Amino acid sequence: MQVAPRRKTVERVVRMKRRILVSGPSAVSPGGRGISNLKSQISNSRFQNPDLRFQISNLKSQISGQPSGVLSVLAVLVALAFAPALAAQETTPSAQRPPPDQIVVSEEAREIHFSGMTFDGHNDLPWEIRAKANSSFDKRDISQPQPEMHTDIPRLKAGGLKAQYWSVFVPVSTSLSKASLITTLEQIDLVRAMCDRYPETFGLCLTAADVRRVVAEGRIASLMGVEGGHSIENSMANLQRLYDRGARYMTLTHSKNTEWADSCTDEPVHGGLTGFGREVVAEMNRLGMQVDISHVSPQTMHQVLDIAKAPVIFSHSSARAICDHVRNVPDDVLTRLPANGGVVMINFNSGFVAPTEELKIEPRARGTIHDVVDHIEHVIKLAGIDHVGLGSDYDGVPSVPVGLDDVACYPSITQLLLNRGYDRDQIHKILGGNALRVLEQCEQVAAGIKAETGTSPGGQMP
């Protein structure tokens, strides 16, 4: 078996596919030498393992609806050359998709992973500690293994996590007793207590510069995100208060509508944002607080994109085209992200990741790490490599995909991205470079507003 030449051919197709996906049709020429060499290599190869099945399928989906030309030439070339071999070997596992619970992380992937900045957009550990340990790190000492949770310090280190938005989530039900704000402040205090309890591991961060400094010190940069606009109790002063206490993003809604924005999991009543909702977005831009549009209705998403001066984030959402759940991002929103500069951080919740057809057959299907990478690629296809990241939702979901059982599993994502032809710089963007860029750009927008209006990002006159 000519393993090495076959592997090289696979790698050439993967690289060419990646150039098309990232750079567009101009990346290759139908008469170019690369196409001729590739055709020759494909025609002279007899694969025992159909390594290109997934690549061909993916390539076909990427050229769907495109005008004839370069992409069509390449797709036809590859598909025709491999059709007999692929048909004959349909049951052989693809090297691009090893069993999700048996992924071996290579030395190359480990080096790429640990040299980058894995920056996760959403982890619900603070509420887990509140609910299961009465907010006590004595009762749940995360410096020790905690197998009942997704997150502990040994596994965070094994996963190479460099920066994390810790969710200071509180249930919507707290609004019934007018306790949303005070409970959120308690959760902020819990994150601060975690950083104080484990200073060798965590460093509290308020800015992009803080993130870089803490990561350079070998610690996990720790930021906070408010999960739901109910936490401000309809008060701009409360929004300011949460920002002053360290929150650097706020999700506009959670599972229910607020009085000023529609949620995706409630009956719409506002048609998106109310006037006050628009003021909230403007104030968050002024503060330098990222506007998170996970959980909101599609109409709210579009209206935020219409008015936002700074890049938005989806702190923990996936692609609706793959998993048709209302919590995921529709294609017509994804295509608007490049103009805004925002980023979709892919959620690992099985119910938001497993393909629609699988969930129709088995509503409790877990999905796999391969599905998560498919979501990443879909966002890249429609929005570009600069607009996707990771937002696991660890310790906030009932089920995670096979291969992503806990926070130690991030390196497996890097391995699969490498398998699919992404290079070091592209992988680093996906892992966290894009998230850090958005944080920094939001700070820059706030500084610009300050210069225009004469007010500080904190809202006080200078």
C-alpha positions in Angstrom: 0.0 0.0 0.0 1.4 3.4 -1.0 0.3 5.1 2.2 2.5 8.2 2.0 1.6 9.2 -1.6 -2.1 8.7 -0.8 -1.8 10.8 2.4 -0.1 13.5 0.4 -2.9 13.5 -2.2 -5.5 13.8 0.6 -3.6 16.6 2.1 -3.4 18.4 -1.3 -7.2 18.2 -1.7 -7.8 19.4 1.8 -5.5 22.3 1.4 -7.1 23.3 -1.9 -10.5 23.0 -0.4 -9.4 25.2 2.5 -8.0 27.9 0.1 -11.3 28.0 -1.7 -13.3 28.2 1.5 -11.2 30.9 3.1 -10.1 32.9 0.0 -12.8 32.3 -2.6 -12.7 31.1 -6.2 -9.6 33.1 -7.0 -7.6 30.7 -4.8 -7.2 28.3 -7.7 -7.0 28.3 -11.5 -8.8 25.6 -13.6 -5.8 25.5 -15.9 -3.2 25.7 -13.2 -0.5 23.2 -12.6 -1.9 22.4 -9.2 -5.1 21.1 -10.8 -3.2 19.0 -13.4 -0.9 17.5 -10.8 -3.9 16.8 -8.5 -5.8 15.1 -11.3 -2.8 12.9 -12.1 -2.3 11.9 -8.5 -5.9 11.1 -8.0 -6.2 9.1 -11.1 -3.1 7.0 -10.2 -4.2 6.3 -6.6 -6.2 3.4 -5.2 -7.3 4.2 -1.7 -8.2 1.5 0.7 -9.5 4.2 3.0 -11.9 6.8 1.4 -10.1 9.7 3.0 -11.7 12.1 0.5 -15.3 11.2 1.0 -15.9 13.9 3.6 -13.8 16.4 1.7 -15.7 15.9 -1.6 -19.1 16.1 0.2 -18.0 19.3 1.9 -16.6 20.8 -1.3 -19.9 20.1 -3.1 -21.9 21.8 -0.4 -19.5 24.8 -0.6 -20.0 25.3 -4.4 -23.7 24.8 -4.3 -25.4 27.7 -6.1 -22.1 29.1 -7.3 -21.6 30.0 -11.0 -19.7 27.5 -13.1 -15.9 28.0 -13.2 -13.1 27.2 -11.0 -15.0 25.6 -8.2 -17.1 23.5 -10.5 -14.0 22.3 -12.4 -12.3 21.2 -9.2 -15.4 19.5 -7.7 -16.1 17.6 -10.9 -12.5 16.6 -11.2 -12.3 15.2 -7.7 -15.7 13.7 -7.7 -15.3 11.8 -11.0 -11.8 10.6 -10.3 -12.9 9.1 -6.9 -16.5 8.0 -7.5 -15.6 4.3 -8.2 -13.2 4.0 -5.3 -15.6 5.8 -2.9 -18.6 3.7 -4.0 -16.6 0.5 -3.5 -15.4 1.4 -0.1 -18.5 3.1 1.4 -18.3 1.4 4.8 -14.6 2.2 5.5 -14.2 4.9 8.2 -12.7 8.2 7.0 -9.3 9.3 8.2 -10.8 12.8 8.5 -13.5 11.5 10.9 -11.9 9.0 13.3 -14.2 7.6 16.0 -15.0 10.7 18.2 -14.1 9.0 21.4 -10.7 7.7 20.0 -9.1 10.9 18.7 -5.4 10.9 19.1 -3.9 14.4 19.5 -0.6 14.5 17.6 2.5 16.4 18.7 1.9 18.9 15.9 -1.7 19.5 17.1 -0.6 19.8 20.7 2.1 22.4 19.8 -0.4 24.4 17.8 -3.0 24.2 20.5 -0.9 25.1 23.5 0.9 27.9 21.6 -2.5 29.6 20.8 -5.0 31.2 23.1 -8.1 29.0 23.7 -10.7 31.5 24.8 -14.1 30.1 25.7 -17.1 32.4 25.5 -19.3 30.7 28.1 -18.9 28.4 31.1 -21.6 28.0 33.8 -19.3 26.8 36.6 -20.3 29.7 39.0 -24.0 28.7 39.0 -23.0 25.0 39.4 -21.0 25.9 42.5 -23.9 27.9 43.9 -26.5 25.2 43.2 -24.4 22.2 44.3 -22.0 23.6 46.9 -23.8 26.5 48.4 -21.4 28.9 46.7 -18.5 27.3 48.6 -15.2 26.3 47.2 -14.6 24.4 50.4 -17.4 22.1 49.6 -16.4 21.9 45.9 -12.6 22.4 45.8 -12.0 22.7 42.0 -8.2 22.3 42.5 -9.2 18.6 42.9 -10.9 16.4 40.3 -14.7 17.0 40.3 -16.0 14.2 38.1 -19.6 15.3 38.6 -18.9 18.5 36.8 -17.4 19.4 33.4 -14.9 21.8 34.9 -12.0 21.6 37.4 -8.5 23.0 37.5 -6.6 19.8 36.5 -8.8 19.4 33.4 -8.6 23.1 32.6 -4.8 22.7 32.5 -5.0 19.5 30.4 -7.3 21.3 27.9 -5.0 24.2 27.5 -7.6 26.8 28.3 -6.1 30.3 28.4 -9.1 32.6 28.8 -12.7 32.1 29.9 -15.9 34.1 30.2 -17.5 32.8 33.4 -21.2 33.2 33.2 -22.8 35.0 36.1 -26.1 33.6 35.1 -29.2 33.8 37.3 -32.6 32.3 36.5 -35.3 34.4 34.9 -37.5 33.4 37.8 -35.5 35.8 40.1 -37.2 38.6 38.3 -40.5 37.6 40.0 -39.1 38.5 43.4 -37.1 41.4 42.0 -33.9 39.6 43.0 -32.2 39.4 39.6 -29.7 42.2 40.2 -28.7 41.3 43.7 -28.3 37.6 42.7 -26.2 38.6 39.7 -24.0 40.6 42.0 -23.6 37.6 44.3 -22.5 35.6 41.3 -19.9 38.2 40.3 -18.6 38.1 43.9 -18.4 34.3 43.5 -16.2 34.6 40.4 -14.0 37.1 42.2 -13.8 34.7 45.2 -12.7 32.0 42.9 -9.9 34.1 41.5 -8.8 35.0 45.1 -9.0 31.4 46.2 -6.9 30.1 43.3 -4.6 33.0 42.4 -2.0 30.7 40.9 -4.6 29.5 38.3 -7.0 32.4 37.6 -6.5 36.1 37.1 -9.5 38.5 36.9 -9.5 40.6 33.7 -11.3 43.7 32.6 -9.6 44.5 29.3 -7.9 42.8 26.4 -4.5 44.0 27.8 -5.4 42.2 31.1 -6.1 39.0 29.1 -2.7 39.1 27.4 -0.9 39.9 30.7 -2.6 37.1 32.7 -2.1 34.6 29.9 1.6 35.5 29.6 1.9 34.8 33.4 0.7 31.3 32.7 -2.7 31.8 34.4 -6.3 31.6 33.0 -7.6 35.0 32.1 -11.0 35.2 33.8 -13.8 37.5 32.6 -17.5 37.6 33.4 -20.6 37.7 31.2 -24.1 38.5 32.4 -26.6 35.9 30.9 -29.8 37.8 30.5 -31.0 41.3 30.4 -33.4 40.6 33.3 -30.3 41.1 35.5 -30.5 44.9 35.0 -34.1 45.1 36.1 -34.9 47.7 33.4 -32.3 50.2 34.8 -29.4 51.8 32.9 -27.9 52.5 36.3 -27.9 48.8 37.0 -26.2 48.1 33.7 -23.5 50.6 34.7 -23.2 48.9 38.1 -22.7 45.4 36.6 -20.0 46.9 34.2 -18.3 48.6 37.1 -18.2 45.2 39.0 -16.5 43.6 36.1 -19.1 42.2 33.7 -17.8 42.6 30.1 -20.7 41.2 28.1 -24.5 40.9 28.6 -26.8 38.5 26.8 -29.8 40.7 26.0 -32.3 38.0 27.0 -32.4 34.5 28.4 -35.2 32.0 28.1 -38.0 34.6 28.4 -38.5 38.0 26.8 -37.4 41.0 28.8 -39.6 44.1 28.8 -37.4 45.5 26.0 -36.2 42.5 23.8 -37.6 39.3 22.4 -36.1 35.9 23.3 -35.9 33.1 20.8 -37.6 30.7 23.3 -40.7 32.9 24.1 -43.6 34.3 22.1 -42.4 37.5 20.5 -44.1 40.6 21.8 -41.9 43.5 20.8 -41.0 42.7 17.2 -37.3 42.6 18.3 -36.1 45.6 20.4 -38.2 48.3 22.0 -36.9 51.9 22.2 -35.4 51.1 25.6 -33.8 48.0 24.1 -32.1 50.1 21.5 -30.8 52.5 24.2 -29.4 49.5 26.1 -27.4 48.5 23.0 -26.1 52.0 22.6 -25.2 52.2 26.3 -23.3 48.9 26.1 -21.4 50.2 23.1 -20.5 53.4 25.1 -19.4 51.4 28.1 -17.3 48.9 26.0 -19.5 46.0 27.1 -20.0 43.4 24.5 -23.6 42.9 23.2 -24.3 39.2 23.3 -27.1 38.0 21.0 -27.3 34.4 21.9 -30.8 33.5 23.2 -32.5 36.4 21.4 -35.0 36.0 18.5 -33.8 36.4 14.9 -35.6 39.7 14.6 -33.8 40.9 17.7 -30.5 39.7 16.2 -31.1 41.7 13.0 -32.1 44.8 14.8 -29.0 44.7 17.0 -26.9 44.3 13.9 -28.7 47.3 12.4 -27.7 49.6 15.2 -24.6 48.2 16.9 -21.5 50.4 16.6 -19.2 47.6 18.0 -18.8 44.0 17.0 -21.4 41.7 18.6 -20.9 38.2 20.0 -22.9 35.0 20.2 -21.3 33.8 23.4 -22.7 30.2 23.1 -24.7 29.5 19.9 -24.3 27.2 16.9 -25.4 27.1 13.2 -29.1 26.6 12.6 -28.6 25.2 9.1 -27.0 22.1 10.7 -29.1 21.9 13.9 -32.5 23.5 13.4 -33.0 24.8 16.9 -34.2 28.3 17.7 -31.1 28.8 19.9 -28.9 28.7 16.9 -27.9 31.3 14.4 -29.8 31.5 11.0 -27.8 31.8 7.8 -29.2 35.3 7.0 -27.7 36.5 10.3 -24.3 34.8 9.7 -23.9 36.5 6.4 -24.2 39.9 8.1 -21.4 39.2 10.6 -18.4 40.3 8.4 -19.9 43.8 8.1 -20.3 44.0 11.9 -17.1 42.3 12.8 -18.7 40.0 15.3 -18.1 36.3 16.3 -20.2 33.2 16.8 -18.8 31.1 19.6 -20.0 27.5 19.0 -22.0 25.9 21.7 -21.3 22.2 22.7 -24.8 21.5 24.0 -25.9 18.2 22.2 -29.4 19.6 21.5 -27.8 22.6 19.6 -25.1 20.5 17.9 -26.4 17.2 16.7 -27.7 17.3 13.1 -31.4 17.9 12.7 -32.1 14.6 11.0 -30.4 12.7 13.9 -32.5 14.6 16.5 -35.7 13.7 14.6 -34.8 10.0 15.0 -33.4 10.2 18.5 -34.3 13.4 20.4 -31.6 12.6 23.0 -28.8 12.1 20.4 -25.6 13.5 21.7 -23.9 14.3 18.5 -20.1 14.2 18.2 -17.1 16.4 18.2 -17.2 16.1 14.4 -20.6 17.8 14.4 -19.1 20.7 16.4 -16.4 21.1 13.8 -19.0 21.0 11.1 -20.7 24.0 12.8 -17.4 25.8 12.9 -16.9 25.2 9.2 -20.5 26.3 8.4 -19.9 29.7 10.1 -16.6 30.0 8.2 -18.3 29.2 4.9 -20.9 32.0 5.4 -19.1 34.6 7.5 -15.4 33.8 7.2 -12.5 32.6 9.3 -12.5 35.8 11.4 -16.0 35.3 12.8 -16.1 32.0 14.6 -14.9 30.8 18.1 -15.8 28.5 20.9 -18.5 28.9 23.6 -18.8 25.5 25.2 -21.5 26.1 27.8 -19.8 23.6 30.0 -21.5 23.0 33.3 -24.7 24.6 31.9 -26.0 21.8 29.7 -27.4 18.4 30.3 -25.5 16.6 27.5 -22.3 17.2 25.5 -21.1 15.6 22.2 -19.1 12.4 22.2 -15.4 13.5 22.2 -16.1 16.7 24.1 -16.9 15.3 27.5 -15.3 18.1 29.6 -12.8 21.0 29.5 -9.9 18.7 29.0 -11.1 17.9 25.4 -10.3 21.2 23.6 -7.1 19.8 22.0 -9.2 17.3 20.1 -10.9 20.2 18.3 -7.4 21.5 17.2 -6.6 18.0 15.9 -9.7 17.8 13.8 -9.2 21.3 12.4 -5.7 20.3 11.5 -7.0 17.1 9.9 -9.4 19.2 7.8 -6.6 21.4 6.4 -6.6 24.5 8.6 -3.2 26.0 9.3 -1.7 27.3 12.5 -2.9 30.9 12.1 -6.4 29.9 11.2 -6.7 27.5 14.1 -5.5 30.2 16.5 -8.2 32.5 15.3 -10.9 29.9 15.9 -9.6 28.9 19.3 -9.6 32.4 20.7 -7.9 35.0 18.5 -11.3 36.2 17.1 -12.8 36.5 20.6 -9.8 38.6 21.8 -10.1 40.8 18.7 -13.8 41.5 19.4 -13.1 42.4 23.0 -10.4 44.8 21.9 -12.5 46.4 19.2 -15.3 47.0 21.7 -12.9 48.9 23.9 -11.8 50.9 20.9 -15.4 51.8 20.0 -16.0 52.9 23.6 -12.9 55.1 23.5 -14.1 56.7 20.3 -17.5 57.4 21.8 -15.8 58.9 24.8 -13.8 61.2 22.5 -16.9 62.3 20.6 -19.1 62.9 23.7 -16.7 63.9 26.4 -17.8 61.1 28.7 -15.8 58.2 30.0 -16.7 54.6 29.2 -17.7 54.3 32.9 -20.3 57.0 32.3 -18.8 59.7 34.5 -17.8 63.1 33.3 -13.9 63.2 33.0 
